[in-house]
Amino acid sequence: MKGKITILIIVAITVIAVIFTWFYMQSIVEEHNVDERSSSEIIMDVDDILKLG
């Protein structure tokens, strides 16, 4: 039972971290008025990291 709770906590922290990172990237993109292509590339990179993790 303890193992499942630990896994849930790790997953929750990871999800929160990804969400914060995504919002952070979005704010950078908006500040610098970067074209949409680069922001979608950043999102793809995040997806690749998640798949590896």
Secondary structure, DSSP 8 states (H G I E B T S, - for coil): -HHHHHHHHHHHHHHHHHHHHHHHHHHHHHHHT--HHHHHHHHHHHHHHHHH-
